[in-house]
Amino acid sequence: MINRELIRIKVVQLTYAYYQNGSKNIDTAEKELDFSLSKAYDLYNYLLALIVAITQEARRHLEVAQLRAQRERKPMPSQRFAYNRFALQLEGNKMLNDFMESQKKNWNDESEFLKKIYTQITESQIYKDYMESHIDDYSTDRELWRKLYRTLIQDNRDLDALLEEQSLYWNDDKEVADTFVLKTIKRFDEKNKSTQELLPEYDSQEDKEYARKLFRATIMNADEYQHYMSEASRNWDFSRLAYMDIVIMQIAIAEMMTFPSIPISVSINEYVELAKYYSTPNSAGYINGMLDTIAHHLITTGKLLKHMDKKGN
């Protein structure tokens, strides 16, 4: 689940924090990086567990409605949403249950939020269309939750505030975690029952090592990389640059120099996008030009054994 996009974000954040921290202990900082990435995976599981918690909330409401219907001798309410096939499969998922058992917190502690989001769901047109549909199968149940998640969970201010209270690490993780929750919903297969595999924390050992290598190369070779920046900017006064710009370019150079399989254009484009989010309005264009100049210089001098795209950046 932890992909290179998320790793780059975390390395930018932790490198910036490293230089703001007076002790500058690289081993401590690396442990913090690992912990920060693991919290992103926790969030992925926690959001999947939210679907289960909402379904359990639906069953509580159903029980009350059934008792009322019996008392008033009215037709029994539909069980369709409370016993949605996909949600029940997720509820019994071994990997998710193992994760939740290892956590100190669970969604039962957030009863007010669960009631509110359940109400939002039942008042939505998506829910009404589902309950009125004559198509009753697993695919329809799974698709319901994909739609509900995209519409009412992916962009939910109450949920964002709740998550922020629980972990400062989750401020920038939600968007990426949402993407992988939706991917997981799509991948679920009824025949796999409780053994359906969730996404692993890392797709490969290579991705896990990528995070550590990138961070260490950035810190250990800082003077060398900043020298390249100075040359490319014709001795521009670094005090006039946003400090985050320097951090982002330093990491980008580390990636270009350390990972032969990653194309230069990919590295430049990824860090230009990060500059748009983390630095000043003018940073992206400046960083794009600087990194392009630095890459050409490193190739020409034989320090970087890669090729630039003919179209440039």
C-alpha atoms as one frame of an Amber mdcrd trajectory, in Angstrom:
protein
   0.000   0.000   0.000   2.801   2.393   0.854   3.843   3.576  -2.588   6.608
   5.872  -3.734   4.324   8.868  -3.924   3.642   8.603  -0.201   7.296   7.829
   0.561   8.413  11.004  -1.229   5.931  13.055   0.796   7.186  11.558   4.060
  10.844  12.034   3.129  10.188  15.705   2.341   8.442  16.175   5.690  11.054
  14.287   7.707  14.041  15.901   5.960  12.618  19.350   6.661  12.012  18.353
  10.297  15.536  16.901  10.529  17.097  20.253   9.731  14.757  22.061  12.109
  15.732  19.670  14.910  18.838  20.798  16.737  20.119  17.288  17.520  20.162
  16.120  13.878  20.361  12.439  14.807  19.955  10.527  11.542  19.207   7.188
  13.211  16.392   8.729  15.245  15.087  10.521  12.174  15.102   7.289  10.168
  13.081   5.531  12.866  10.637   8.425  12.750  10.343   7.967   8.982   9.585
   4.258   9.377   7.016   5.004  12.080   5.365   7.718  10.009   4.989   5.353
   7.062   3.591   2.592   9.274   0.943   5.008  10.563  -0.241   5.500   6.985
  -0.847   1.767   6.746  -2.689   1.892  10.070  -4.984   4.538   8.594  -5.739
   2.333   5.582  -6.889  -0.468   7.883  -8.746   1.912  10.161 -10.758   3.305
   7.250 -11.679  -0.198   6.109 -12.819  -0.889   9.664 -15.052   2.191   9.443
 -17.181   0.395   6.825 -17.639  -2.452   9.298 -18.489  -0.053  12.120 -21.129
   1.721  10.013 -22.652  -1.646   9.112 -22.812  -2.593  12.790 -24.465   0.760
  13.497 -27.001  -0.089  10.785 -27.806  -3.375  12.544 -28.417  -1.544  15.813
 -30.884   0.745  14.055 -32.461  -2.260  12.334 -33.058  -4.019  15.656 -34.854
  -0.967  17.012 -36.924  -0.660  13.826 -37.842  -4.358  13.944 -39.063  -4.092
  17.541 -41.128  -1.038  16.642 -42.615  -2.813  13.627 -43.547  -5.818  15.780
 -45.094  -3.611  18.423 -47.075  -1.592  15.893 -47.822  -4.643  13.718 -46.313
  -3.052  10.641 -44.235  -4.645   7.842 -40.726  -5.561   8.910 -37.993  -3.165
   7.680 -35.502  -4.268   5.015 -32.308  -5.910   6.224 -30.522  -5.263   2.959
 -28.093  -2.553   4.059 -27.435  -3.938   7.530 -26.527  -7.297   6.019 -24.782
  -6.065   2.887 -22.748  -9.000   1.551 -19.554  -7.047   0.934 -19.645  -5.389
   4.354 -20.234  -8.755   6.049 -17.267 -10.250   4.202 -15.113  -7.319   5.294
 -16.374  -7.696   8.867 -15.131 -11.282   8.900 -11.837 -10.548   7.159  -8.990
 -12.205   9.027  -6.327  -9.629   8.166  -8.514  -6.709   9.216  -9.597  -8.383
  12.443  -5.999  -9.212  13.334  -5.095  -5.571  12.803  -7.983  -4.193  14.883
  -7.208  -6.591  17.730  -3.680  -5.151  17.861  -4.971  -1.580  18.241  -5.899
   0.224  21.435  -8.666   2.194  19.729 -11.665   1.178  17.674 -14.694   2.806
  16.118 -16.956   1.891  19.045 -15.379   4.838  20.837 -16.839   7.189  18.195
 -20.567   6.494  18.615 -21.695  10.052  17.835 -19.740  10.145  14.592 -21.088
   6.726  13.577 -24.678   7.851  14.183 -24.120  10.996  12.137 -22.530   9.305
   9.150 -25.132   6.528   9.223 -27.834   9.190   8.995 -25.996  10.889   6.116
 -25.859   7.563   4.288 -29.526   6.700   4.766 -30.555  10.153   3.579 -28.420
   9.925   0.433 -29.802   9.158  -3.024 -27.196   6.416  -3.408 -28.699   4.557
  -0.451 -32.280   5.097  -1.610 -31.517   3.812  -5.112 -29.822   0.751  -3.636
 -32.704  -0.074  -1.317 -35.224   0.265  -4.153 -33.217  -1.708  -6.710 -34.458
  -5.139  -7.775 -30.879  -6.275  -8.454 -29.752  -8.108  -5.347 -26.288  -9.638
  -5.617 -22.752  -9.342  -4.250 -21.527  -7.015  -7.012 -24.334  -4.556  -6.272
 -23.539  -4.661  -2.558 -19.845  -4.026  -3.211 -20.578  -1.218  -5.665 -22.816
   0.455  -3.096 -19.898   0.792  -0.703 -17.574   2.062  -3.406 -20.076   4.827
  -4.181 -20.736   5.617  -0.528 -17.057   5.802   0.240 -16.287   8.122  -2.672
 -19.248  10.372  -1.903 -19.578  10.491   1.878 -16.321   9.236   3.398 -13.559
  10.340   1.054 -14.445  14.014   1.536 -15.901  14.277   5.020 -14.843  17.178
   7.242 -16.082  15.541  10.433 -14.010  12.461   9.675 -10.957  14.550   8.791
 -11.202  16.391  12.116 -11.653  13.145  14.041  -8.641  11.536  12.378  -6.499
  14.611  12.971  -7.281  14.396  16.680  -6.199  10.771  16.754  -2.898  11.130
  14.904  -0.908  14.078  13.590   0.633  11.696  11.067  -2.707  11.322   9.305
  -2.967  14.957   8.165  -1.366  14.209   4.809  -2.148  10.484   4.590  -5.912
  10.482   4.114  -5.925  11.184   0.373  -3.512   8.342  -0.384  -5.248   5.964
   2.031  -8.623   6.721   0.398  -7.215   5.692  -2.970  -6.150   2.324  -1.635
  -9.365   1.700   0.295 -11.275   2.161  -2.967  -8.822  -0.137  -4.720  -9.362
  -2.749  -2.023 -13.154  -2.568  -2.306 -12.878  -3.161  -6.048 -10.584  -6.165
  -5.534 -12.837  -8.003  -3.070 -14.159 -11.325  -4.362 -17.024 -13.119  -2.639
 -15.475 -16.548  -3.114 -12.439 -15.576  -0.995 -14.651 -15.176   2.084 -12.637
 -14.277   5.220  -9.261 -14.965   3.593  -9.521 -12.134   1.069  -6.115 -10.454
   1.131  -5.868  -6.771   1.949  -3.082  -4.704   0.445   0.306  -5.404   2.050
   2.097  -2.616   3.902   4.735  -2.525   1.148   4.420  -4.001  -2.323   8.005
  -5.199  -2.097  11.135  -5.090   0.031  12.563  -2.834  -2.657   9.985  -0.133
  -1.892  10.737  -0.382   1.823  14.443   0.021   1.165  13.716   2.899  -1.223
  12.453   5.017   1.671  15.546   4.469   3.812  18.038   4.830   0.978  16.432
   8.032  -0.279  16.406   9.608   3.179  19.990   8.623   3.996  21.337   9.739
   0.619  19.596  13.093   1.054  21.174  13.725   4.464  24.597  12.139   3.984
  25.310  13.901   0.680  23.747  17.252   1.532  26.865  19.338   0.935  27.497
  17.742  -2.460  23.916  18.197  -3.628  23.738  21.784  -2.435  26.962  22.465
  -4.327  25.209  21.287  -7.502  22.347  23.660  -6.731  24.763  26.528  -6.219
  26.454  25.861  -9.547  23.167  25.550 -11.402  21.810  28.775  -9.927  25.049
  30.644 -10.722  25.786  31.104  -7.045  22.287  32.350  -6.238  22.078  33.476
  -2.619  20.390  30.504  -0.935  19.106  32.805   1.794  16.738  34.220  -0.821
  15.256  30.797  -1.569  12.431  29.230   0.372  14.073  26.688   2.655  11.586
  24.059   1.538  12.773  24.584  -2.069  16.287  23.586  -1.073  15.008  20.516
   0.783  12.869  19.392  -2.155  15.706  19.850  -4.695  18.142  18.058  -2.398
  15.842  15.026  -2.205  15.215  15.088  -5.962  18.962  15.034  -6.654  19.372
  12.189  -4.162  16.749  10.192  -6.049  18.334  10.881  -9.439  21.780   9.886
  -8.156  20.799   6.859  -6.037  18.200   4.980  -8.087  19.330   4.068 -11.627
  15.952   2.573 -12.593  13.947   5.757 -11.960  13.904   8.008 -15.067  15.108
  11.568 -14.530  11.844  12.973 -15.882   9.873  11.021 -13.285  12.002  12.342
 -10.427  11.771  15.938 -11.629   8.017  15.801 -12.234   7.300  14.209  -8.842
   9.222  16.825  -6.876   7.857  19.715  -8.917   4.373  18.513  -7.916   5.424
  18.359  -4.266   6.746  21.917  -4.509   3.298  23.085  -5.629   1.853  21.711
  -2.403   4.593  22.374   0.142   6.371  25.528  -1.000   5.686  28.976  -2.485
   3.539  29.729  -5.589   6.659  30.382  -7.684   8.633  27.378  -6.449   7.442
  24.749  -8.918   8.692  26.555 -12.030  11.986  27.473 -10.408  12.615  23.939
  -9.131  11.722  22.461 -12.512  14.317  24.648 -14.260  16.977  24.068 -11.611
  16.620  20.288 -11.580  16.669  20.144 -15.365  19.909  22.176 -15.426  21.471
  20.090 -12.649  20.566  16.807 -14.364  22.103  17.932 -17.670  25.257  19.042
 -15.842  25.598  15.745 -13.964  25.163  13.750 -17.168  27.665  15.883 -19.072
  30.281  15.538 -16.323  29.719  11.782 -16.036  28.424  11.923 -12.463  24.976
  10.704 -13.515  24.749   7.694 -15.820  21.260   8.312 -17.130  19.666   9.862
 -20.199  17.373  12.849 -20.367  14.137  12.658 -22.345  14.515  14.368 -25.715
  11.574  16.663 -24.975  13.104  17.803 -21.719  10.983  18.922 -18.777
